[in-house]
Amino acid sequence: MILHSLRLFIYISILLHFLYPQLSYSQNSGSLRGFVIDAVTGEAVIYANVVVKGSGRGASTDTRGYFYLPNLAVGEHKVIFSYIGYQKRESTVIIKEDQITRLDIELTPSKIILEDISIIGERTVREAETDLGLHNISIQEIEMIPTGIESDLFRALQTVPGVSSTGDITAQYYVRGGGSDQNLVLLNGAPVYNPFHALGIFSVIDPEMITMVEFFKGAFTPNYGERLSSILNVITRDGNKNRYKSSVSASFVSAKASAEGPIPGGSFIATGRKSYFTKILKNYLNNKEAPFDFYDLSYKVNYSNHELVPEGKFIFHGFMSRDEVNNNDPLREDYWVKNNIIGLNWQQVWSSPLYSVMTFSYSGYEAEVIPNLSNAKPRWNKISDITNHWNFTYMYSSYDELHFGLQNTFLTTDLELENIYGRKASLNKTGYQMRGHVNYRFFRFDKVGIDVGVRVNFVSISERGPFFLEPRLSITYKPVETIALKAAFGRHSQEIISLADERELISIYEPWTIIPEYLAPSEATQGSLGMKIFLTEKLSFDTEVYYKKLTRLVEVNDEKYSKDSYDFIHVDGESYGLEATMNYQTLHYYFKTSYSLSWSFKNRKGETFYPRYDSRHSIQVLTGYDFGGGWKTSFSWSLRSGMPFTPIAGYYDRITITPDLLSNPFGDLQPAILWGDKNSSRLPYYHRLDFNLTYDFAISVLDFTTGVNIINVYNRKNLFYFNRNTGERVNMLPFLPTAFIKVEL
């Protein structure tokens, strides 16, 4: 099947050259392509601007640092390369008729580090880019956000408008009214099924590895699928190609180490993190002990040999993590969860303006809850995911782009669980999935950008299968130079789901399974409208409205009283809202604020209710300043409406039948809770101020970074919940100072 798919796409790429005459170059013209890399590390410079001086022609590098400029006039040209945080560079190139000229450029980082904080709000040469709903997040922005323990990717996501969380104690996120399992996390193209450490408090992905994060919310492009709400595409660094480096760092929870450097034909990078002191996590768990133990390891090796494979690059990467909670108490449950990922990516620039990325990956996940003598229910879950992607991009001389590809997935899920009534269920599912995608991007017009395409479901994992075609459309129109109007539409489907219990305030883990044969896959239809205004070169404003209709979502059937009842049932959902963001950035100062107004609903058996993660109003403010001399500081402030909860309407006496009917024929009377309407009440408003201060300095050959973080600076007592048995008030994180240090060689 894989070889057949490869041959199919090679045939298609050959036919395209003959079927479409516009693929040929204009008379007396040629093309320019190449890579932009960091002069110090050899890493790709992502989203750098490439402009041909005096021609008005330009392009941006992609996530591999690659750029392509077609249909340039024959002769000598001045090409300008620029990116925030790097010194601008100008190079002279000779364009020859009907030829593709190769030009690789190294950019030197500037001394002003704050310029690296974020590329959000930076104007690019392709201003009609169809990027509604896309947020690019750099490692510098992740490190800028104050954290309670250490820098974390998912905490940074929670500052994006449209992304919500249910509290301080979890890094789980919810996008525009969708559940947590509707978010796909990709690590170098491989899915990560459990991206959380320590009961979901922070991410398993170490920021040390990250070079760039693409976060898609809403109607994402056809090359992405398998989820309804969002795609988080994490791209890791290749490693320093020029010299060997290593670092060690420590926080109040874990110690980390990394190493990177050149190898013949490429480079490598490896990082590792291990917990050693987790008592500080008591602040997240209402001062309760939780003997966490976790680690994560990741590595990446890239290699290219232009004599063996001209213009090709191979990337071998891997990741593993494990979390354990061993209470050493028979009356409390234990649990463990682990990830294992291995992958190979092949990036190839062909002789024609055809670019391909082929990925092969294995993602394994396994988790278990061991109840011991507690009231917890036993659960065990295992996933085996083998996926390969074939993605091709053809760039026309008109600047239009044709994207097409195929995805094959072999998936096995094993799930054993028990519901609150003691009924056991065992689901063992295996399936094969084939998805194709094609989309055409119109960039031949100066004021209009159009991306139209479709995702095709050839073979489905689930028995009933989703709809065959998933159309996607994104349009950008610039009526004037400083304003961009945008629209997007898409249909999405999902055939694998996790089983979340909304009654659990802290979710130990959420098991995954292929949708059972008696249920149809979940589907979403969504659309959005947006506008971006460049008020000045330093100040920009974004606003967006969206609507999303969710059908056939899957939830656990809590009313399963017999073995003949189904374990899962369908529910429907709906969400809509408005989001606005303002960015201001100067040489030393950065300011970003956002506001979101949103509604989300679920409907179950005719009952409409708010899901636990519904929040009406949300405000985020992030600001940072570079004082120079290695000193930097940042503040983060958040305000949001209270989350919904189910109130207690009263109590009643429940009769429990005992085995000893002779001595107690009427059973035992025990108090029981009488619940009100589901999620009909709300917690008070939540707000919190966080602070971060870092200092960079050097001693001999060692580079040091040290800093302090303060969570909840003014010690706001944000209500988390009331204990149902004692009535005790439990708050979220209190005033919490932490510190860290990092040493690089």
URCOR-V600873 format. One record per backbone hydrogen bond with DSSP energy under -1.0 kcal/mol. CO is the residue of the C=O (numbers start at 1). NH is the residue of the N-H. E is the energy in kcal/mol with one decimal. If there is no record, write none. Layout:
BEGIN
co:CO nh:NH e:E
co:CO nh:NH e:E
END
This chain:
BEGIN
co:1 nh:5 e:-2.2
co:2 nh:6 e:-2.3
co:3 nh:7 e:-2.4
co:4 nh:8 e:-2.2
co:5 nh:9 e:-2.0
co:6 nh:10 e:-2.0
co:7 nh:11 e:-2.4
co:8 nh:12 e:-2.1
co:9 nh:13 e:-2.4
co:10 nh:14 e:-1.8
co:11 nh:15 e:-2.6
co:12 nh:16 e:-2.3
co:15 nh:19 e:-2.6
co:16 nh:20 e:-1.5
co:20 nh:23 e:-1.8
co:21 nh:24 e:-1.5
co:28 nh:74 e:-1.8
co:29 nh:98 e:-3.1
co:30 nh:72 e:-3.4
co:31 nh:101 e:-3.1
co:32 nh:69 e:-3.8
co:33 nh:103 e:-2.5
co:34 nh:67 e:-2.3
co:35 nh:105 e:-2.4
co:36 nh:45 e:-2.6
co:37 nh:107 e:-2.7
co:38 nh:42 e:-2.2
co:41 nh:241 e:-3.9
co:43 nh:38 e:-3.3
co:48 nh:61 e:-2.0
co:49 nh:82 e:-2.1
co:50 nh:59 e:-2.4
co:51 nh:80 e:-3.3
co:52 nh:55 e:-1.9
co:57 nh:52 e:-2.7
co:59 nh:50 e:-2.9
co:62 nh:65 e:-2.1
co:65 nh:36 e:-2.3
co:66 nh:62 e:-1.8
co:67 nh:34 e:-1.7
co:69 nh:32 e:-2.8
co:72 nh:30 e:-2.5
co:75 nh:95 e:-3.0
co:77 nh:93 e:-2.4
co:78 nh:53 e:-3.0
co:79 nh:91 e:-2.8
co:80 nh:51 e:-2.6
co:81 nh:89 e:-2.6
co:82 nh:49 e:-2.9
co:83 nh:86 e:-2.1
co:85 nh:110 e:-2.8
co:89 nh:81 e:-3.3
co:91 nh:79 e:-3.3
co:93 nh:77 e:-2.6
co:95 nh:75 e:-2.2
co:96 nh:99 e:-1.5
co:99 nh:31 e:-2.5
co:101 nh:33 e:-2.6
co:105 nh:37 e:-2.8
co:107 nh:39 e:-2.9
co:108 nh:87 e:-3.0
co:111 nh:113 e:-1.1
co:113 nh:116 e:-2.4
co:114 nh:117 e:-1.9
co:119 nh:122 e:-2.0
co:125 nh:127 e:-1.2
co:129 nh:131 e:-1.6
co:131 nh:134 e:-2.1
co:133 nh:217 e:-2.5
co:135 nh:215 e:-2.8
co:137 nh:213 e:-1.8
co:138 nh:142 e:-1.7
co:139 nh:143 e:-2.3
co:140 nh:144 e:-1.2
co:141 nh:145 e:-1.2
co:152 nh:156 e:-1.3
co:153 nh:157 e:-1.6
co:154 nh:158 e:-1.2
co:156 nh:159 e:-1.6
co:157 nh:160 e:-2.1
co:160 nh:163 e:-1.8
co:162 nh:176 e:-2.7
co:164 nh:174 e:-2.3
co:174 nh:164 e:-2.7
co:175 nh:178 e:-1.6
co:179 nh:182 e:-1.6
co:180 nh:183 e:-1.1
co:182 nh:229 e:-2.0
co:182 nh:230 e:-1.6
co:184 nh:232 e:-3.2
co:185 nh:192 e:-2.4
co:186 nh:234 e:-3.0
co:187 nh:190 e:-1.6
co:190 nh:187 e:-3.2
co:195 nh:204 e:-1.8
co:197 nh:201 e:-1.3
co:197 nh:202 e:-1.2
co:198 nh:201 e:-1.2
co:200 nh:171 e:-4.5
co:202 nh:197 e:-3.6
co:206 nh:209 e:-2.0
co:209 nh:237 e:-3.4
co:212 nh:235 e:-2.5
co:213 nh:137 e:-2.6
co:214 nh:233 e:-3.1
co:215 nh:135 e:-2.6
co:216 nh:231 e:-2.2
co:218 nh:220 e:-1.7
co:221 nh:224 e:-1.9
co:229 nh:218 e:-1.8
co:230 nh:184 e:-2.4
co:231 nh:216 e:-3.0
co:232 nh:186 e:-3.3
co:233 nh:214 e:-2.5
co:234 nh:188 e:-2.5
co:235 nh:211 e:-2.8
co:235 nh:212 e:-1.6
co:245 nh:260 e:-2.4
co:246 nh:745 e:-3.4
co:247 nh:258 e:-2.3
co:248 nh:743 e:-3.4
co:249 nh:256 e:-2.9
co:250 nh:741 e:-1.7
co:253 nh:276 e:-2.5
co:253 nh:277 e:-1.8
co:254 nh:251 e:-2.5
co:255 nh:274 e:-2.3
co:256 nh:249 e:-2.2
co:257 nh:272 e:-2.4
co:258 nh:247 e:-2.1
co:259 nh:270 e:-2.6
co:260 nh:245 e:-2.8
co:261 nh:268 e:-2.3
co:263 nh:266 e:-2.6
co:265 nh:304 e:-2.3
co:266 nh:263 e:-2.2
co:267 nh:302 e:-2.4
co:268 nh:261 e:-1.9
co:269 nh:300 e:-2.2
co:270 nh:259 e:-2.3
co:271 nh:298 e:-2.4
co:272 nh:257 e:-2.2
co:273 nh:296 e:-2.0
co:274 nh:255 e:-2.4
co:278 nh:281 e:-1.5
co:279 nh:282 e:-2.0
co:280 nh:283 e:-1.7
co:281 nh:284 e:-1.3
co:282 nh:287 e:-2.8
co:285 nh:288 e:-1.1
co:290 nh:292 e:-2.5
co:291 nh:326 e:-1.2
co:293 nh:324 e:-2.1
co:294 nh:275 e:-2.4
co:295 nh:322 e:-2.1
co:296 nh:273 e:-2.3
co:297 nh:320 e:-2.5
co:298 nh:271 e:-2.5
co:299 nh:318 e:-2.2
co:300 nh:269 e:-1.9
co:301 nh:316 e:-3.4
co:302 nh:267 e:-1.3
co:303 nh:314 e:-3.3
co:305 nh:309 e:-3.3
co:309 nh:312 e:-1.7
co:311 nh:349 e:-2.3
co:313 nh:347 e:-3.0
co:314 nh:303 e:-2.9
co:315 nh:345 e:-2.8
co:316 nh:301 e:-3.1
co:317 nh:343 e:-2.7
co:318 nh:299 e:-2.2
co:319 nh:341 e:-3.4
co:320 nh:297 e:-2.9
co:321 nh:339 e:-2.2
co:322 nh:295 e:-1.8
co:323 nh:337 e:-2.1
co:324 nh:293 e:-1.5
co:325 nh:335 e:-1.6
co:329 nh:332 e:-2.1
co:330 nh:373 e:-3.1
co:334 nh:370 e:-3.3
co:335 nh:325 e:-2.6
co:336 nh:368 e:-2.4
co:337 nh:323 e:-2.9
co:338 nh:366 e:-1.9
co:339 nh:321 e:-1.8
co:340 nh:364 e:-3.5
co:341 nh:319 e:-2.6
co:342 nh:362 e:-2.8
co:343 nh:317 e:-2.3
co:344 nh:360 e:-2.5
co:345 nh:315 e:-2.8
co:346 nh:358 e:-2.7
co:347 nh:313 e:-2.6
co:348 nh:356 e:-2.5
co:352 nh:354 e:-3.3
co:353 nh:395 e:-2.4
co:354 nh:350 e:-2.7
co:355 nh:393 e:-3.2
co:356 nh:348 e:-2.7
co:357 nh:391 e:-2.0
co:358 nh:346 e:-3.2
co:359 nh:389 e:-2.2
co:360 nh:344 e:-2.9
co:361 nh:387 e:-2.3
co:362 nh:342 e:-2.1
co:363 nh:385 e:-2.1
co:364 nh:340 e:-2.4
co:365 nh:383 e:-3.1
co:366 nh:338 e:-2.6
co:367 nh:381 e:-2.7
co:368 nh:336 e:-1.9
co:369 nh:379 e:-1.2
co:370 nh:334 e:-2.7
co:371 nh:374 e:-2.3
co:379 nh:369 e:-2.8
co:380 nh:416 e:-2.5
co:381 nh:367 e:-2.5
co:382 nh:414 e:-2.7
co:383 nh:365 e:-2.0
co:384 nh:412 e:-2.1
co:385 nh:363 e:-2.8
co:386 nh:410 e:-3.0
co:387 nh:361 e:-2.7
co:388 nh:408 e:-2.6
co:389 nh:359 e:-1.7
co:390 nh:406 e:-1.8
co:391 nh:357 e:-2.6
co:392 nh:404 e:-2.1
co:393 nh:355 e:-3.1
co:394 nh:402 e:-2.8
co:396 nh:399 e:-1.7
co:400 nh:396 e:-2.7
co:401 nh:441 e:-3.3
co:402 nh:394 e:-3.0
co:403 nh:439 e:-2.6
co:404 nh:392 e:-3.0
co:405 nh:437 e:-2.2
co:406 nh:390 e:-2.7
co:407 nh:435 e:-2.7
co:408 nh:388 e:-2.3
co:409 nh:433 e:-2.8
co:410 nh:386 e:-2.5
co:411 nh:431 e:-2.7
co:412 nh:384 e:-2.3
co:413 nh:429 e:-2.9
co:414 nh:382 e:-2.3
co:415 nh:427 e:-3.2
co:416 nh:380 e:-2.3
co:417 nh:425 e:-2.7
co:419 nh:422 e:-2.1
co:423 nh:419 e:-2.3
co:425 nh:417 e:-2.4
co:427 nh:415 e:-2.5
co:429 nh:413 e:-2.8
co:431 nh:411 e:-2.6
co:433 nh:409 e:-2.6
co:434 nh:458 e:-1.3
co:434 nh:459 e:-1.7
co:435 nh:407 e:-3.4
co:436 nh:456 e:-3.5
co:437 nh:405 e:-2.2
co:438 nh:454 e:-2.4
co:439 nh:403 e:-3.0
co:440 nh:452 e:-2.3
co:441 nh:401 e:-2.3
co:442 nh:450 e:-1.6
co:447 nh:478 e:-2.9
co:449 nh:476 e:-2.8
co:450 nh:442 e:-3.3
co:451 nh:474 e:-2.2
co:452 nh:440 e:-2.8
co:453 nh:472 e:-2.6
co:454 nh:438 e:-1.9
co:455 nh:470 e:-2.5
co:456 nh:436 e:-2.5
co:456 nh:458 e:-1.1
co:459 nh:434 e:-2.0
co:468 nh:457 e:-3.0
co:470 nh:455 e:-2.0
co:471 nh:491 e:-1.5
co:472 nh:453 e:-2.5
co:473 nh:489 e:-2.8
co:474 nh:451 e:-3.0
co:475 nh:487 e:-2.4
co:476 nh:449 e:-2.6
co:477 nh:485 e:-3.6
co:480 nh:483 e:-1.1
co:482 nh:534 e:-2.8
co:484 nh:532 e:-2.7
co:485 nh:477 e:-3.2
co:486 nh:530 e:-3.1
co:487 nh:475 e:-2.9
co:488 nh:528 e:-2.5
co:489 nh:473 e:-2.6
co:490 nh:526 e:-2.5
co:492 nh:524 e:-2.3
co:494 nh:522 e:-1.8
co:495 nh:515 e:-2.4
co:497 nh:513 e:-2.3
co:498 nh:500 e:-1.0
co:501 nh:504 e:-1.9
co:511 nh:499 e:-2.2
co:513 nh:497 e:-2.5
co:516 nh:519 e:-1.7
co:522 nh:494 e:-2.2
co:523 nh:551 e:-2.7
co:524 nh:492 e:-2.6
co:525 nh:549 e:-2.8
co:526 nh:490 e:-2.2
co:527 nh:547 e:-2.3
co:528 nh:488 e:-2.3
co:529 nh:545 e:-2.8
co:530 nh:486 e:-3.2
co:531 nh:543 e:-2.2
co:532 nh:484 e:-2.7
co:533 nh:535 e:-1.0
co:533 nh:541 e:-2.5
co:538 nh:585 e:-1.9
co:539 nh:536 e:-2.0
co:540 nh:583 e:-2.4
co:541 nh:533 e:-3.0
co:542 nh:581 e:-3.0
co:543 nh:531 e:-2.4
co:544 nh:579 e:-3.1
co:545 nh:529 e:-2.4
co:546 nh:577 e:-1.7
co:547 nh:527 e:-2.2
co:548 nh:575 e:-2.4
co:549 nh:525 e:-2.1
co:550 nh:573 e:-3.0
co:551 nh:523 e:-2.5
co:553 nh:571 e:-2.3
co:555 nh:569 e:-2.5
co:556 nh:558 e:-1.1
co:557 nh:560 e:-1.1
co:559 nh:561 e:-1.0
co:562 nh:565 e:-1.3
co:567 nh:557 e:-3.2
co:569 nh:555 e:-2.3
co:571 nh:553 e:-2.8
co:572 nh:603 e:-2.7
co:573 nh:550 e:-2.3
co:574 nh:601 e:-2.9
co:575 nh:548 e:-3.1
co:576 nh:599 e:-2.6
co:577 nh:546 e:-2.0
co:578 nh:597 e:-2.9
co:579 nh:544 e:-2.8
co:580 nh:595 e:-2.6
co:581 nh:542 e:-3.3
co:582 nh:593 e:-2.2
co:583 nh:540 e:-2.3
co:584 nh:591 e:-2.8
co:588 nh:626 e:-2.3
co:589 nh:586 e:-2.9
co:590 nh:624 e:-2.6
co:591 nh:584 e:-3.0
co:592 nh:622 e:-3.2
co:593 nh:582 e:-2.8
co:594 nh:620 e:-2.4
co:595 nh:580 e:-2.5
co:596 nh:618 e:-1.6
co:597 nh:578 e:-2.9
co:599 nh:576 e:-2.0
co:601 nh:574 e:-1.9
co:602 nh:609 e:-2.5
co:603 nh:572 e:-2.0
co:604 nh:607 e:-1.9
co:607 nh:604 e:-2.8
co:609 nh:602 e:-2.6
co:611 nh:614 e:-1.8
co:616 nh:598 e:-2.0
co:617 nh:641 e:-2.4
co:618 nh:596 e:-2.3
co:619 nh:639 e:-2.3
co:620 nh:594 e:-2.5
co:621 nh:637 e:-2.4
co:622 nh:592 e:-2.8
co:623 nh:635 e:-2.6
co:624 nh:590 e:-2.5
co:625 nh:633 e:-2.2
co:628 nh:631 e:-1.4
co:630 nh:696 e:-1.7
co:631 nh:627 e:-1.8
co:632 nh:694 e:-2.6
co:633 nh:625 e:-2.4
co:634 nh:692 e:-2.3
co:635 nh:623 e:-2.2
co:636 nh:690 e:-3.1
co:637 nh:621 e:-2.5
co:638 nh:688 e:-1.9
co:639 nh:619 e:-3.3
co:640 nh:686 e:-2.8
co:643 nh:683 e:-2.4
co:645 nh:681 e:-2.1
co:647 nh:676 e:-2.9
co:650 nh:674 e:-3.3
co:652 nh:672 e:-2.8
co:654 nh:670 e:-2.6
co:656 nh:668 e:-3.0
co:659 nh:661 e:-1.7
co:660 nh:664 e:-1.5
co:664 nh:667 e:-1.4
co:668 nh:656 e:-3.3
co:670 nh:654 e:-3.6
co:672 nh:652 e:-2.1
co:674 nh:649 e:-2.3
co:674 nh:650 e:-1.5
co:677 nh:680 e:-1.5
co:681 nh:645 e:-2.7
co:686 nh:640 e:-2.6
co:688 nh:638 e:-2.2
co:689 nh:713 e:-3.2
co:690 nh:636 e:-2.1
co:691 nh:710 e:-2.5
co:692 nh:634 e:-2.3
co:693 nh:708 e:-2.3
co:694 nh:632 e:-2.2
co:695 nh:706 e:-2.2
co:697 nh:704 e:-3.6
co:699 nh:702 e:-2.2
co:702 nh:699 e:-2.5
co:703 nh:744 e:-2.9
co:704 nh:697 e:-2.1
co:705 nh:742 e:-2.6
co:706 nh:695 e:-2.7
co:707 nh:740 e:-2.0
co:708 nh:693 e:-2.2
co:709 nh:738 e:-2.8
co:710 nh:691 e:-2.4
co:711 nh:736 e:-2.4
co:712 nh:715 e:-2.0
co:716 nh:718 e:-1.4
co:718 nh:732 e:-2.9
co:721 nh:730 e:-2.8
co:723 nh:727 e:-2.6
co:728 nh:723 e:-2.9
co:730 nh:720 e:-2.7
co:730 nh:721 e:-1.9
co:736 nh:711 e:-2.6
co:738 nh:709 e:-2.5
co:740 nh:707 e:-1.9
co:741 nh:250 e:-2.2
co:742 nh:705 e:-2.4
co:743 nh:248 e:-2.3
co:744 nh:703 e:-2.6
END
